[in-house]
Structure formats: C-alpha cells, structure tokens
Amino acid sequence: MMERLEKILIANRGEIALRIIRAARSMHISAVAVYSEGEAGALHVRQADGSVSLGEGSLNDTYLNIEKMIQVAVQSGAQAIHPGYGFLSEDYRFAEACAEAGIIFIGPDAEVLRLMGNKMEAKLFAQKLGIPVLFGQTLVAGQLNGEPQTLEYPLLIKASHGGGGKGIQIVGSADELNEKLTQASRAAANYFGNGEVYIEPYIEKARHIEVQILGDSHGNLVHLFERDCTLQRNHQKILEEAPAANLPASVQKKLLDAALLLGKRTNYSGAGTVEFLVEPDGRFWFMEMNPRIQVEHPVTEEATGVDIVREQLRIASGRPLSFRQSDVSLKGHSIEVRVYREDPEKAFAPSSVPVHFYRLPGNGVRLETDLDGDNVAGSLFDPLIAKIITFGESRNDALAKMQLALDELTVHGPKTNLLYLKYLLKEPSFANNNIHTAYCGEQLEEHLDGLQQGRENISREVLLAAYLYLGFLRKQNNAADTWEQVGFLRLKNEVEIAVDGQMFSVAFHSREGNSFQLQTGAKMRMVSVKETEDQWLTVSLGGKNHVISWSNHPVAGKWLDADGFHFHVTSPDLLEDYYGEAAGEEPETAENEAVVRSPLHGKIIDIQVKHKQTIKKGEVLLVIESMKSENHVTSPRAAKIKSIAVEVGSQVTDEMPLIILEDI
C-alpha cells in the first residue's frame, strides 16, 4: 500500500473531469488536467491544480493517444491516472502502458479490462457462472456465419469492443442486415478503434437495469443497489434513476447477486457497473460490464450517500473501502436527466451552435456541467450540456423537484432536448413506469406532436409585449434623447414584428408606467410588463402572469423563452441593435436545382451517391459524424445528382452546401 496518493492526471475533459477534480481536492490530492488545441481556457483546465497540453489533431492524436497520455502524466509528476468515462477508460492497452510506466491506473487491472472489453468473451464468462445471457455471433462487415435469411429477427448489432450505445443498430429483416452491419462496423471502428461487431436477439419490451459495484485489493466487494436506465433515444440514455421503481424484490436480489458474483470471480478492484435487460415477467439477461465510472453515477451517490469517485481514489491508493455492505442502504430516490445539444425533430441530430446564454436551476439541485461563459461545443466531443440530479424521500418527490429544475433551466443558442425531457417527465407512462428501452423511439412522433401543440398554445401577444418592452420601452424609461421620444410617438402607428418569421402588425396607444394598450390588428388588450430580475420579465395579460426569459440574439433581435419554448423575435421597424454579422445571402439556384445543405457541424464519413445518379426522395446521400453520432442526410425529393461539393473527410458547418440536385 502506498503511503499517500498526492497527484493524479485526469485523462478526460468536461463535466467528468470537473467531478474528479472536486473529489481529489476533498482528499487533498492535486489534480492535473489535459486539453487539446482550443481548450486551454476550458473550465476543467482552469479548475485543475495544473494542466498539460495534448497538442492539436484528431481524438486519435489527443485524448485517444496512449503514448502521449503516458508522456504527459510522467511530465506532470502524476502518480496515477483517472480515465473518467469514454476515451481510454476501458482500453486494457492503456492500463498496461500505465503499469509499464509505473503509474497507477484508477480502475480494474488490464486483464479484467481485456475480458470485459470483448463483449462476447464477457458473455461466455457470465454464462459459465450461471448468469443468463443472450447469445449471437461475432461478425466483421461482409462476413456472416450462415445466410441472413436463416437468422431470427429482430436482432441487435453492437460493437464487440465498446459500449455506451454507440453505433447500435436494430435489424428487422434480412434485407436490412448488410447495410446496418456496415454502419455498425464503421461506427465501432471510429469510436473504439476496432470494427468487430456482434449480433444478439433484440428484446423489444425490456427495461435496462444496472448494478453499481465497488471492490478493493483487500477482497472487499459491495453493491450500491441498482439504477434504471430504460429511457433512451438512439440507444443512448437520457434519464436514469435509483433505485429502479416497481422492481420486484425477488428480481432485485437476483440482479444484485449476479453482479456480485461477476465481481467476485474477476477479483474486481475499482468501480464497475453490471448491466442487464429485464423482461416484464422478471426474466433477466446479462448484457455487459462497464469497468469504469458511469455517466449516471450521481443518482447512486444521491440514493446511497456513497461518494463513488472518492472510493475510486481510496482503492487506487491501496486502501480498503471506507464501508461494508451492511452500511449501505437506500436513503431515498434520485433522478438524473441529461440535457443535450440536439434536435429531437431531426432524429436527435447534435447541434454544434455555441451556448451564448444560459441560466441554471437553483438550490436543492445537483448539477454536473462544464458550462462557463462562452461554451463552444467541438464536433469531436459529446453534445452533453449538463446533467441535472434531484433527490427526494420518494420517487414523486424527486420527480417534482426535477420538473421544477427543468422549468428554471434556460439555454439559448443550440437546439436542445430540454422541452422533450420536460414532456417525458409528465407522461403518464413514465409516471406509472410503463416504459421499455424502445419507448422513446416508438412514441417520438406523438411526443413531438404534443410539443408542437404546446408551442402553438403560447400567446403571441405575450411575446410581442415582452419584445416591445425590451426593444423600446425599456430604453424609453431612461430616455434622455429627443430621438427616442420621437420613436415613442412613432410607435402609436403600426410596426412590424416577426416571431420566428411570422409577421405581426403591432402598436400601442397609451401608457402608464409599465402598462400600455397593445394592439394587434383590430384587437386591443391592456398589458403590463415588469422586469423581475436580470433577464427575466413578468408579462401580465388577461388576468394571468407569464414569465419570460430573454437574451440578445447573436445576430439581431431577442431570444424569448415562454414555458420553455424558444422564440426568435425581431423587428427592423424598432431600429433594433445588431449584435453580430448577418448571415450571408442564400446562393441563387436555377429552378431545376436544389441545394442540399449540412444540418450541423461535423465531418463527412461516407458519401453514398455518385455524380449523375438518380435518387429517390428520402434516400441517404451522405453521412456526417458530429459529437460521436452518425447523422444521415437524405434527399428532399426524387432527383438526379448534379454535383457533390464535399468528399469523405471534409469538415462541414451549418448550412454549408453539400450536394446540388437537378430534375430527373
């Protein structure tokens, strides 16, 4: 046992790096951050006790470069490396390299990483222990044992050497297999450096339940009960809770026992998560073991009171766990949601637009985020904006606190899943725990229709009143300029104000303090607007108070948030300020042409069409990788490919022309 762990290197970034820094600091351990080009001012770098640059280049040149990571650890004088999650956290070669360099790897030993890193071998190991598993076969793109028609559908294709839901494909029939096998293998090679994938039966109505375990080098092994991670989109988690609601005690015991058995037989040391699929009848199946800290570890910490990252640091220093199994109990219920830069209306495609204004929830909420001033998301990194965690004596209590927290959260700039999360939390199916891993996908269209209806129900008069106050009356209150007084008189006539491009004719006719008569068309209403706090307004109209959050749009006008819905409001008639350069003019195209533009920032990883090729509406044209996700760009109509403006490997930005179409 070493005398004391004094300095660690964190081989990660963002919110998990910040989480590790907090735990290290609480134990008087110095934490060194790493960063790639353009990240020198990031919050995790500024919060750390020291930092080392990884240089420039792709992920393979920086966060996934084992040799470089070892070099910077030695350079910094770190005794140990904490890999966080993702990146090198499950790479046995990294653990081996640490051992060779005399550096402690904060995680299980390389042999456990090697075993659990190969998902098929991990299943064989679990099966020998008597744990139920779902079996299929290991594949490489283009190679199958048997004909596609002989397989049982539906089935899943997964990466053999990685997890986190990256690149998973559901295959419903033999006709889809080859295409989805290629996509899954390409994603596996891109994310994990190995294109090997495997297939297994797809359980359509299962819950995703996982068990947190901790083991030390003294033979102690404990569980911290289970988490429910069933709510997912695109096979990746967006909401987790601990413990799992309505899980029969008999099923819970079997899951906990299976997880401990797996940990015991691998002599597990460190934090790990054993993941299962649980069917409605109570049958369960081992999926995989993640030998690292999980994104969703905070819900277990809140529900049990155990600081998992502190325990990781204790274990790494050779000390035993600070508690025994008999000391662990559930103290209540915790829920976590992941707020992402992504657009639910575009199949959750990531949005790489910077966050230019945000407001975080208040007291009583745990936040894990690297939001700090201007927060720009690079296309190489995860689109996670923040994890919000609430805790209560009961599930209903934790849920009520979460709904309040999401009401208080404001993010302007990128598209986010915030409203989608708020909608999910209010769904009866979620409240009654009548969900399964495919629930979000199956109900997406219905959920989006509900959100659209909610958006349409927002009073445009409230938005117009708020904008008039911000764009004119707010200045008028302090007006010493004659020209502003003239502007006030001018507003007695109609002006044009656009809400998300929809034009309204607006005027007001009398004013007393912050109250005035607002006229839209022939309709006139008395309205009052008060500035309640920084960038918050209360608009009183028709006997109701409406709370509006606002910020300056980066080009012109204002962003206004009402009930969480996001609106861009602008009016040249009010001589509004322009905050940045206006977007360039749309390029002119002939009547027989159509420009297919990039929906996001990212890198072209596949082009599936050729010059002069005839295509159908909805056919995939190319694939853009952004923030670890593949995004398929499809044709808006049946047409012929006139020209292709990009190539594989090209970096693209929002609205960049990709392909020109012409009539057939």
Summary of the structure (lengths in Angstrom):
residues: 664
radius of gyration: 27.1
end to end distance: 73.7
largest distance: 85.8
contacts: 2178
relative contact order: 0.08
helix: 29%
strand: 32%
